[in-house]
């Protein structure tokens, strides 16, 4: 059958190509996409040619031409002969590329799918896989009810980190970003307070709001390694710093004695894919990727996980290049972007 696929053929060049897909093999499921969603950090890193894996010979899938995207929603069209638990017509969330149709191989990392709640719209379900990367900050912190949280960086991952913290009962929850539109989106989601770090010293402003030194949890969602020392400075003594944005590069000027060791701070990585790994079960035993995605879908359906002011643009596939440029250069206008395939 014919399918349309978005491809990054080289840095700063996007094409939507028509390809032939075979019938599903015995262990495959064919899914037709309704909506996919852009994960700006990862996709812009590939779009600009700066993603570290593009030059890693051990990562053969991360080379141009590259198929971007990992969060989509649609319906099952056909199933292979070995598939027993899925039938055509079911509405599903899955880690899909930007494509009209996709073959999911069961047992492969990308061969996962989750049934959508009946009341959940495709536009929200398309965000579910992306949301896991923000949710990872909450899971990594452990007990969250009533704990104070500040989120540094309010792009799509930071927004979901903040919104998941709210859904998990954290209080107060503070968003920190220099972009007005992102701060307004955080307030619309229910943030207790927002801070513009370009207007003064973020540590001082945070302390003034709290009436104390720092929050118990700081989620760094900037993707900038130099921001990690800043995130550490925003944590209270014995606080946690959870890094959910992928910090591509090297941090400098970290005073490990005064800023970490002496203050009893814990700094943790929380990449969303660790929910695939057995080591995560030892850290937070009852959470795995299936439980996480099913919780996120239910929370999106119920409204517990807010999407207010999160999606700023809903585009056609042919608009992907313009969307990447907007996300890169027009941060006051672009936040969440979804792609409509039907």
C-alpha positions as CSV (number, residue, x, y, z in Angstrom):
1,X,0.0,0.0,0.0
2,X,1.0,3.6,-0.5
3,X,2.1,5.6,2.6
4,X,3.5,9.1,3.1
5,X,6.6,9.5,5.2
6,X,8.5,12.7,6.4
7,X,12.2,12.5,6.0
8,X,15.1,14.7,7.0
9,X,17.2,14.2,3.9
10,X,20.0,16.4,5.2
11,X,20.4,19.2,7.7
12,X,17.6,21.9,7.2
13,X,15.9,19.9,4.5
14,X,12.6,18.1,5.0
15,X,10.7,16.1,2.4
16,X,7.4,14.1,2.5
17,X,7.8,11.1,0.3
18,X,5.4,8.4,-0.9
19,X,6.6,4.9,-0.3
20,X,5.2,1.4,-0.7
21,X,4.5,-0.6,2.5
22,X,4.1,-4.4,2.4
23,X,1.3,-6.3,4.1
24,X,2.1,-6.9,7.8
25,X,4.4,-9.8,8.5
26,X,3.3,-12.4,11.1
27,X,4.6,-10.3,14.0
28,X,3.6,-6.8,12.7
29,X,0.7,-4.4,13.0
30,X,-0.2,-1.8,10.4
31,X,-1.3,1.5,11.9
32,X,-2.9,4.5,10.1
33,X,-1.9,7.8,11.7
34,X,-4.4,10.5,12.5
35,X,-2.0,12.9,14.3
36,X,1.7,12.9,15.2
37,X,3.5,15.4,17.4
38,X,6.9,17.1,17.2
39,X,9.4,16.6,20.0
40,X,11.3,19.8,19.5
41,X,14.6,19.0,21.3
42,X,15.4,15.7,19.6
43,X,14.0,16.7,16.2
44,X,15.7,20.1,16.0
45,X,19.0,18.5,17.0
46,X,18.7,16.2,14.0
47,X,17.2,18.9,11.7
48,X,20.2,21.2,12.5
49,X,22.7,18.3,12.2
50,X,23.9,18.8,15.8
51,X,22.6,15.6,17.4
52,X,25.5,13.7,18.8
53,X,24.3,10.3,17.5
54,X,24.5,11.4,13.9
55,X,28.3,11.0,14.1
56,X,28.3,7.9,16.2
57,X,29.2,4.8,14.1
58,X,27.5,2.6,16.7
59,X,24.1,4.3,15.9
60,X,23.4,3.3,12.3
61,X,19.7,4.3,12.5
62,X,20.7,7.9,13.3
63,X,21.9,9.0,9.9
64,X,20.5,11.0,7.0
65,X,18.1,10.4,5.5
66,X,16.4,10.3,8.9
67,X,12.7,9.7,9.7
68,X,11.8,12.1,12.6
69,X,9.1,11.8,15.2
70,X,8.3,9.3,18.0
71,X,4.8,10.2,19.2
72,X,1.6,9.6,17.3
73,X,-2.0,8.4,17.5
74,X,-4.2,6.5,15.0
75,X,-6.0,3.3,14.4
76,X,-5.0,-0.3,13.7
77,X,-5.6,-1.2,10.1
78,X,-4.3,-4.8,9.8
79,X,-2.5,-7.3,12.0
80,X,-0.1,-10.2,11.2
81,X,-1.1,-13.8,11.7
82,X,0.8,-14.1,15.1
83,X,-1.0,-11.1,16.6
84,X,-3.7,-12.1,19.1
85,X,-4.3,-9.0,21.3
86,X,-5.0,-6.4,18.6
87,X,-7.7,-6.1,16.0
88,X,-8.4,-3.6,13.1
89,X,-10.3,-0.5,14.2
90,X,-8.7,-0.1,17.6
91,X,-7.6,3.5,18.4
92,X,-4.0,3.5,19.6
93,X,-1.2,5.7,20.8
94,X,2.3,4.6,19.6
95,X,5.9,5.8,19.2
96,X,5.4,6.6,15.6
97,X,7.4,8.7,13.1
98,X,5.7,11.4,11.1
99,X,4.0,9.2,8.6
100,X,0.5,8.4,7.3
101,X,1.0,4.7,8.0
102,X,3.5,2.6,9.9
103,X,4.4,-1.1,10.4
104,X,5.1,-1.8,14.1
105,X,7.1,-4.9,14.8
106,X,6.1,-6.4,18.1
107,X,9.1,-7.0,20.3
108,X,11.0,-4.1,18.9
109,X,11.5,-0.9,21.0
110,X,9.3,0.9,18.5
111,X,6.8,-1.9,18.2
112,X,4.7,-0.9,21.1
113,X,1.2,0.6,21.2
114,X,-1.4,1.4,23.8
115,X,-5.1,1.5,23.6
116,X,-6.6,5.0,23.8
117,X,-9.4,5.7,26.3
118,X,-12.7,6.2,24.4
119,X,-13.0,9.8,25.4
120,X,-9.5,10.8,24.4
121,X,-9.1,12.8,21.2
122,X,-6.3,11.9,18.7
123,X,-4.8,15.4,19.1
124,X,-4.1,14.8,22.8
125,X,-3.1,11.1,22.4
126,X,-0.5,12.1,19.9
127,X,1.4,13.9,22.7
128,X,1.4,10.9,25.0
129,X,4.8,9.4,24.1
130,X,6.5,12.8,24.3
131,X,4.9,13.4,27.7
132,X,6.7,10.4,29.1
133,X,10.0,12.4,28.9
134,X,8.7,15.1,31.2
135,X,6.9,12.5,33.4
136,X,10.3,10.8,33.9
137,X,11.3,13.7,36.2
138,X,8.4,13.0,38.5
139,X,9.0,9.3,38.6
140,X,12.7,9.7,39.2
141,X,12.0,12.0,42.2
142,X,10.0,9.3,44.0
143,X,7.5,10.5,46.5
144,X,6.0,13.8,45.2
145,X,2.8,14.6,47.1
146,X,3.1,18.1,48.6
147,X,6.8,18.5,47.6
148,X,7.8,21.8,46.1
149,X,9.1,21.8,42.4
150,X,10.7,24.2,40.1
151,X,11.0,23.5,36.4
152,X,13.8,25.1,34.5
153,X,13.0,25.4,30.8
154,X,9.4,25.4,29.6
155,X,9.6,23.9,26.1
156,X,7.4,20.9,25.4
157,X,9.4,18.5,27.7
158,X,9.5,21.1,30.5
159,X,5.8,21.8,30.1
160,X,5.0,18.1,30.6
161,X,7.4,17.9,33.5
162,X,5.5,20.8,35.1
163,X,2.1,19.5,34.3
164,X,3.0,16.0,35.5
165,X,4.3,17.4,38.7
166,X,0.9,19.1,39.2
167,X,-0.9,15.9,38.4
168,X,1.3,14.1,40.9
169,X,0.3,16.4,43.7
170,X,3.4,18.5,44.0
171,X,3.0,22.0,45.5
172,X,4.0,24.7,44.9
173,X,5.1,24.2,41.3
174,X,7.1,27.0,39.7
175,X,8.0,27.4,36.0
176,X,11.2,29.2,35.0
177,X,11.7,30.4,31.4
178,X,12.6,33.7,29.7
179,X,9.9,33.3,27.0
180,X,6.7,35.0,27.9
181,X,4.4,32.6,25.9
182,X,5.9,29.6,27.7
183,X,5.4,31.1,31.1
184,X,1.8,31.9,30.2
185,X,1.2,28.3,29.1
186,X,2.6,27.1,32.4
187,X,0.2,29.4,34.3
188,X,-2.7,28.2,32.2
189,X,-1.8,24.6,33.2
190,X,-2.0,25.6,36.9
191,X,1.6,26.6,37.9
192,X,1.7,28.3,41.3
193,X,4.2,30.9,40.0
194,X,6.4,31.6,37.1
195,X,9.8,33.4,36.9
196,X,11.5,35.2,34.1
197,X,15.3,34.5,34.6
198,X,16.2,37.4,32.2
199,X,14.6,39.9,34.6
200,X,17.0,39.2,37.5
201,X,18.6,36.5,39.5
202,X,16.3,33.4,39.3
203,X,17.7,32.0,42.7
204,X,16.8,35.3,44.4
205,X,13.3,35.5,42.9
206,X,12.6,31.9,43.7
207,X,13.6,32.4,47.3
208,X,11.4,35.5,47.6
209,X,8.4,33.6,46.4
210,X,9.0,30.6,48.6
211,X,10.2,32.5,51.7
212,X,13.0,29.9,51.9
213,X,16.0,28.6,49.9
214,X,15.0,26.7,46.9
215,X,12.6,23.9,46.1
216,X,12.8,20.3,47.1
217,X,12.8,19.1,43.5
218,X,14.3,21.0,40.5
219,X,13.6,19.6,37.1
220,X,16.1,20.8,34.4
221,X,14.4,20.6,31.0
222,X,16.6,23.1,29.2
223,X,18.7,20.6,27.3
224,X,21.7,22.9,28.0
225,X,24.5,21.4,30.0
226,X,25.5,24.8,31.4
227,X,22.1,25.0,33.0
228,X,22.8,22.1,35.4
229,X,24.8,24.2,37.9
230,X,22.0,26.8,37.8
231,X,19.5,24.0,38.5
232,X,21.6,22.9,41.5
233,X,21.5,26.4,42.9
234,X,17.7,26.4,42.8
235,X,17.4,23.3,45.0
236,X,17.1,23.5,48.7
237,X,19.6,21.8,50.9
238,X,19.2,18.0,50.5
239,X,17.1,18.6,47.4
240,X,16.9,16.7,44.2
241,X,17.9,17.9,40.7
242,X,16.3,15.8,38.0
243,X,17.7,16.2,34.4
244,X,15.0,15.4,31.9
245,X,16.1,17.6,28.9
246,X,18.9,15.9,27.1
247,X,22.0,18.1,27.8
248,X,24.0,17.8,24.7
249,X,27.6,18.9,25.4
250,X,29.8,19.5,28.5
251,X,29.1,21.6,31.6
252,X,31.8,23.7,33.1
253,X,32.5,25.5,36.4
254,X,30.6,23.0,38.7
255,X,31.8,23.3,42.3
256,X,31.1,19.8,43.4
257,X,32.1,20.5,47.0
258,X,30.1,23.7,47.8
259,X,27.3,23.3,45.4
260,X,26.6,19.5,45.6
261,X,28.5,17.6,48.3
262,X,28.3,20.1,51.1
263,X,24.7,20.8,50.4
264,X,23.7,17.1,50.3
265,X,22.1,17.5,46.9
266,X,21.2,14.6,44.6
267,X,21.6,15.1,40.8
268,X,19.8,12.4,38.7
269,X,19.4,11.7,35.1
270,X,15.8,10.8,34.0
271,X,15.8,9.9,30.3
272,X,12.3,8.7,29.3
273,X,13.7,5.6,27.6
274,X,15.0,4.3,30.9
275,X,11.5,3.0,31.4
276,X,12.5,0.3,29.0
277,X,15.5,-0.8,31.2
278,X,15.6,-3.3,34.0
279,X,17.7,-0.9,36.0
280,X,14.7,1.4,36.3
281,X,12.6,-1.3,38.0
282,X,15.2,-1.4,40.7
283,X,14.9,2.4,41.3
284,X,11.1,2.7,41.0
285,X,10.0,-0.9,41.0
286,X,6.4,-0.7,40.1
287,X,6.7,1.6,37.1
288,X,7.5,0.3,33.6
289,X,6.8,1.8,30.2
290,X,3.4,0.3,29.8
291,X,2.1,1.5,33.1
292,X,3.6,4.9,32.5
293,X,1.9,5.3,29.0
294,X,-1.4,4.0,30.2
295,X,-1.3,6.4,33.2
296,X,-0.5,9.3,30.8
297,X,-3.3,8.4,28.4
298,X,-5.8,8.2,31.3
299,X,-4.6,11.5,32.7
300,X,-4.8,13.2,29.4
301,X,-8.4,11.8,28.9
302,X,-9.5,12.9,32.3
303,X,-7.9,16.3,32.2
304,X,-5.7,15.6,35.2
305,X,-2.8,16.1,32.8
306,X,-3.5,19.5,31.3
307,X,-2.8,20.4,27.7
308,X,-4.1,24.0,28.0
309,X,-2.1,26.4,25.7
310,X,0.3,23.6,24.9
311,X,-0.3,23.1,21.2
312,X,0.3,26.4,19.3
313,X,0.3,25.0,15.8
314,X,-1.6,22.1,14.0
315,X,0.0,21.7,10.6
316,X,-0.2,19.5,7.5
317,X,2.8,17.2,6.8
318,X,4.1,19.6,4.1
319,X,4.5,22.3,6.8
320,X,7.1,20.4,8.8
321,X,10.0,22.4,7.5
322,X,8.3,25.7,8.4
323,X,7.4,24.3,11.8
324,X,11.0,23.3,12.5
325,X,12.2,26.8,11.5
326,X,9.5,28.3,13.7
327,X,10.5,26.2,16.7
328,X,14.1,27.1,16.1
329,X,13.7,30.9,15.6
330,X,10.3,32.0,16.8
331,X,10.1,30.8,20.4
332,X,7.5,33.4,21.3
333,X,5.1,31.8,18.8
334,X,5.9,28.1,18.7
335,X,5.6,25.6,21.5
336,X,3.7,22.4,20.8
337,X,3.2,21.3,17.1
338,X,1.0,18.5,15.9
339,X,0.8,17.1,12.4
340,X,-2.6,16.1,10.9
341,X,-2.3,13.2,8.5
342,X,-6.0,12.8,7.6
